[in-house]
């Protein structure tokens, strides 16, 4: 199972689309739905990290200690720098109340529960939300909580037949999506911030990664031709259209559109769009 080993330039290109969308959204450059870049990130994360966990679990070499140590080394240094710089700025500019709120979010960020703290204290699209320097740590909280659970699930499923594994992962994905749809009737903010109603986005990447790993075990199945080109074009369109048309009140279940777009792009690595456009150095440099 070596499908995902090696560097894929196009994934950096897809990541660059997400980065640019989020930056443009926060600077008000006409991308009213640019926040969908976070949803693109979730799928990419599930695809890459979920695939690595799955391969290690299937080979019997997965180690919780090594996995979380690697993540801590990769994430904590940058997070601590952001917290330190933000703290110094807040000391100079914030009111006592703002400083207390910032401190609560900072502590929550270190323990990967900032999404819960931010849900409790404010909504992402409230006017004062954009002034919170730690606002985007909500997505990091969702990710870290997801990766506490995914190894447990994949290790549990590893001895099952492949078909059962795939159907089980798909079932969990659908259950999370349905929960998000139902949750919009009761707590839209909770649906936005909480793992159970966001897990389907990361899970879509995990499921794609598992499928890609096993497809690669069959020789002569490299995807070429018009079908892969159409999938890539559709995927790109499904990311770009929401970026320019979604609004702040677009319900979370509608994120299925950019999530599907990301899945299609990740699954079309041999297309012209992936190999030539998304792999351009000028594009990848933003990722």
Number of C-alpha atoms within 10 A of each C-alpha: 17 12 16 17 11 7 8 14 19 27 21 21 25 26 24 21 24 26 21 16 25 21 15 18 20 14 9 11 12 14 24 20 23 30 23 28 26 21 23 26 24 25 28 27 20 27 24 17 17 26 25 20 24 24 21 17 20 16 11 11 10 17 13 13 8 10 15 14 11 11 12 12 10 11 11 12 11 11 17 14 11 14 21 13 11 16 18 11 12 18 12 8 11 14 11 11 9 14 15 12 15 21 16 15 26 25 14 19 24 15 12 20 22 26 27 19 20 25 17 12 12 15 18 18 11 10 9 10 15 14 9 17 18 20 19 15 21 24 23 18 23 24 21 16 19 18 18 12 10 20 20 12 14 20 16 12 19 17 12 11 9 14 8 13 19 16 12 16 20 17 13 15 23 16 16 20 21 14 17 26 18 15 18 17 9 10 11 17 19 20 23 23 24 20 23 19 25 27 25 30 29 28 25 27 28 29 24 22 27 24 16 19 18 13 14 15 12 9 7 7 9 10 14 13 9 10 12 20 20 15 19 26 19 17 23 21 17 20 28 21 15 22 25 17 13 18 14 12 9 12 16 21 21 13 20 16 17 26 28 21 24 31 23 21 29 25 20 24 22 19 23 16 20 25 16 13 15 23 20 15 14 12 18 19 12 15 17
